[in-house]
Amino acid sequence: MRRVPLLALLLVAAGGAPAAAADAAPDAWAALDRLRGDLASGGPLLADFVQTFTPAGFASGETESGRLALSMPDCLRFDYLEPYAKSFLVCGARAWSWVEGEPRGQRVAIDASQELGLDLLLLPAGRLAGRYRASAAARPGGEVELALEPLDADAPLVAANLAVASAPSRPRALDYRDREGNVTSFTFSNWRALDDEAAFSPPPAIEWTEP
């Protein structure tokens, strides 16, 4: 399981809320609670994404695209379509990764409350404040931007920013920087309802290996 895609999976649902008054910054943890509620009330969702990975020291990077499926509180799936088909799924206490057409994939057990990013979906604000430095800012058009920094000096992620569109609240863009200085950016579009619950089950024909 590549670590960076897993971090992206977990951070997608850790965003803001409808903007507060123009002269007052939104409260970050209240914003997180609001978005979690809005995403849950929307039922399973599907969106298109474009990802760009820019290595440290470079001005541009490689681009991939695909679809994101989300079912609160703890199921997220990235299906990369271009240029190569591959998938990453997190649901409950398991995470899977596989490549289209390959007979084997990887499966790992996770502790959701300890995973960087997934804890944002599950733990109360009081505990999260001991793990992250967080701030939120209102942007034009009702958008909110949430900034998160892990307090753990050894965390693989240094900083993340998530822009959330309003009416209804949906993630619009995500970028994060790892400890080596690499930057991964996502844009999300065309959010719609997902009626295929099988999307959150790993393919049955694949042989899974575990570390």
C-alpha positions as CSV (number, residue, x, y, z in Angstrom):
1,M,0.0,0.0,0.0
2,R,1.6,3.3,-1.1
3,R,1.4,5.7,1.8
4,V,0.6,8.9,-0.2
5,P,-2.6,7.7,-1.9
6,L,-3.8,6.4,1.5
7,L,-3.2,9.8,3.0
8,A,-5.2,11.4,0.2
9,L,-8.1,9.0,0.8
10,L,-8.3,9.9,4.4
11,L,-8.0,13.6,4.1
12,V,-10.6,14.1,1.4
13,A,-13.4,14.0,4.0
14,A,-11.6,16.3,6.5
15,G,-12.8,19.7,5.3
16,G,-14.7,22.9,6.0
17,A,-18.2,24.2,6.1
18,P,-20.4,26.9,4.6
19,A,-18.7,30.3,5.2
20,A,-19.2,32.3,8.3
21,A,-19.7,36.1,8.2
22,A,-17.1,37.9,6.1
23,D,-15.5,39.6,9.1
24,A,-15.1,36.4,11.2
25,A,-12.9,33.3,10.4
26,P,-14.8,30.0,10.7
27,D,-13.9,27.8,13.6
28,A,-11.8,24.9,12.1
29,W,-13.3,22.1,14.3
30,A,-16.8,23.3,13.9
31,A,-16.2,23.4,10.2
32,L,-15.0,19.8,10.2
33,D,-18.1,18.7,12.2
34,R,-20.4,20.5,9.7
35,L,-18.8,18.9,6.6
36,R,-18.9,15.4,8.2
37,G,-22.6,15.9,8.8
38,D,-23.2,17.2,5.3
39,L,-21.4,14.4,3.6
40,A,-23.1,11.8,5.7
41,S,-26.6,13.2,4.9
42,G,-25.8,13.1,1.2
43,G,-25.4,9.3,1.3
44,P,-22.8,7.5,-0.8
45,L,-21.2,10.0,-3.3
46,L,-19.1,9.9,-6.5
47,A,-16.9,12.6,-8.0
48,D,-14.3,13.0,-10.7
49,F,-10.8,13.9,-9.8
50,V,-7.5,15.1,-11.3
51,Q,-4.3,14.5,-9.3
52,T,-0.9,16.2,-9.9
53,F,2.2,15.0,-8.2
54,T,5.0,17.6,-8.1
55,P,8.4,16.4,-6.8
56,A,10.4,18.7,-4.5
57,G,12.4,21.3,-6.5
58,F,10.2,21.0,-9.6
59,A,7.7,23.5,-10.9
60,S,5.4,21.0,-12.5
61,G,4.6,17.3,-12.2
62,E,2.7,14.2,-13.5
63,T,-1.0,14.2,-13.8
64,E,-3.5,11.3,-13.3
65,S,-7.3,11.2,-13.2
66,G,-10.2,9.0,-12.2
67,R,-13.2,8.8,-9.9
68,L,-13.6,9.0,-6.1
69,A,-16.3,7.2,-4.2
70,L,-17.1,8.2,-0.6
71,S,-19.5,6.7,2.0
72,M,-19.3,8.2,5.5
73,P,-17.9,7.7,8.0
74,D,-15.0,5.5,6.9
75,C,-15.3,4.2,3.3
76,L,-13.3,5.9,0.5
77,R,-12.2,4.6,-2.8
78,F,-10.0,6.1,-5.5
79,D,-10.2,4.5,-9.0
80,Y,-7.4,5.9,-11.2
81,L,-8.4,5.6,-14.9
82,E,-5.7,7.6,-16.8
83,P,-2.9,7.0,-17.6
84,Y,-3.0,3.6,-15.8
85,A,-5.9,1.8,-14.1
86,K,-5.3,1.2,-10.3
87,S,-7.5,1.4,-7.2
88,F,-7.2,2.2,-3.5
89,L,-9.9,1.4,-1.0
90,V,-10.2,2.1,2.7
91,C,-13.3,0.8,4.5
92,G,-13.5,0.2,8.3
93,A,-10.4,-1.6,9.6
94,R,-9.0,-2.6,6.2
95,A,-7.2,-1.0,3.3
96,W,-6.7,-2.5,-0.2
97,S,-4.7,-1.6,-3.3
98,W,-4.7,-3.3,-6.7
99,V,-3.9,-2.8,-10.4
100,E,-6.5,-3.4,-13.1
101,G,-5.9,-6.8,-14.7
102,E,-3.4,-8.1,-12.1
103,P,-4.3,-11.3,-10.2
104,R,-2.9,-10.1,-6.9
105,G,-3.4,-7.1,-4.7
106,Q,-2.3,-5.8,-1.2
107,R,-4.5,-5.8,1.9
108,V,-3.6,-4.3,5.3
109,A,-5.3,-4.0,8.6
110,I,-5.5,-0.5,10.0
111,D,-6.5,1.1,13.3
112,A,-8.8,3.9,12.1
113,S,-8.4,6.0,15.3
114,Q,-4.6,6.1,14.8
115,E,-4.4,6.6,11.0
116,L,-3.4,10.1,10.0
117,G,-6.5,11.7,8.4
118,L,-9.0,9.0,9.2
119,D,-9.0,10.0,12.8
120,L,-10.5,13.3,11.6
121,L,-13.6,11.4,10.7
122,L,-14.0,9.5,14.0
123,L,-12.6,11.4,17.0
124,P,-14.1,14.3,18.9
125,A,-12.6,17.8,18.5
126,G,-11.0,17.7,21.9
127,R,-8.8,14.7,21.0
128,L,-8.1,16.0,17.5
129,A,-6.8,19.3,18.9
130,G,-4.1,17.4,20.6
131,R,-2.9,15.9,17.3
132,Y,-3.3,18.8,14.8
133,R,-3.0,22.5,14.4
134,A,-6.0,23.6,12.5
135,S,-7.3,26.9,11.0
136,A,-10.2,27.8,8.6
137,A,-10.7,30.8,6.4
138,A,-13.7,32.0,4.4
139,R,-13.2,32.5,0.7
140,P,-15.3,34.2,-2.0
141,G,-18.4,32.5,-3.2
142,G,-19.1,30.8,0.2
143,E,-16.0,28.5,-0.1
144,V,-14.1,27.6,3.1
145,E,-10.4,26.6,3.2
146,L,-9.2,24.4,6.0
147,A,-5.5,24.1,6.9
148,L,-4.1,21.2,8.9
149,E,-0.7,20.5,10.4
150,P,0.1,17.4,12.3
151,L,1.7,18.1,15.7
152,D,3.8,14.9,15.5
153,A,7.2,15.9,14.2
154,D,7.6,12.4,12.7
155,A,4.3,12.4,10.7
156,P,4.8,11.8,7.0
157,L,2.6,14.7,6.1
158,V,3.7,18.2,6.9
159,A,0.7,20.3,5.9
160,A,-2.6,19.9,4.0
161,N,-5.1,22.4,2.7
162,L,-8.6,21.6,1.6
163,A,-11.0,23.9,-0.2
164,V,-14.7,23.1,0.3
165,A,-17.5,24.5,-1.9
166,S,-20.9,25.4,-0.3
167,A,-24.5,24.6,-1.2
168,P,-24.0,21.7,-0.7
169,S,-20.7,21.4,1.1
170,R,-18.3,19.3,-1.1
171,P,-14.5,19.1,-1.3
172,R,-13.3,21.1,-4.3
173,A,-9.5,20.9,-4.0
174,L,-6.9,19.3,-1.8
175,D,-3.1,19.7,-1.7
176,Y,-0.6,18.3,0.8
177,R,3.1,18.4,1.2
178,D,5.1,15.5,2.6
179,R,8.3,15.6,4.7
180,E,10.5,15.4,1.6
181,G,8.9,18.5,0.1
182,N,6.8,16.7,-2.6
183,V,3.4,18.3,-3.3
184,T,0.3,16.3,-4.3
185,S,-2.7,18.3,-5.5
186,F,-6.3,17.1,-6.3
187,T,-9.2,18.9,-7.9
188,F,-12.7,17.4,-7.5
189,S,-15.7,18.0,-9.7
190,N,-19.1,16.6,-10.7
191,W,-20.2,15.4,-7.3
192,R,-23.3,13.1,-7.6
193,A,-25.1,10.3,-5.8
194,L,-23.7,6.8,-5.9
195,D,-26.2,3.9,-5.8
196,D,-23.6,1.1,-6.2
197,E,-22.8,-0.1,-2.6
198,A,-20.5,-2.8,-4.2
199,A,-18.0,0.0,-4.8
200,F,-16.9,-0.3,-1.2
201,S,-16.1,-4.0,-1.5
202,P,-12.8,-5.2,-2.9
203,P,-12.9,-7.3,-6.1
204,P,-13.6,-10.9,-5.2
205,A,-11.4,-12.5,-7.9
206,I,-8.2,-11.0,-6.6
207,E,-5.8,-12.9,-4.4
208,W,-4.8,-10.6,-1.5
209,T,-1.4,-10.5,0.1
210,E,-0.7,-9.0,3.5
211,P,2.6,-7.7,5.0
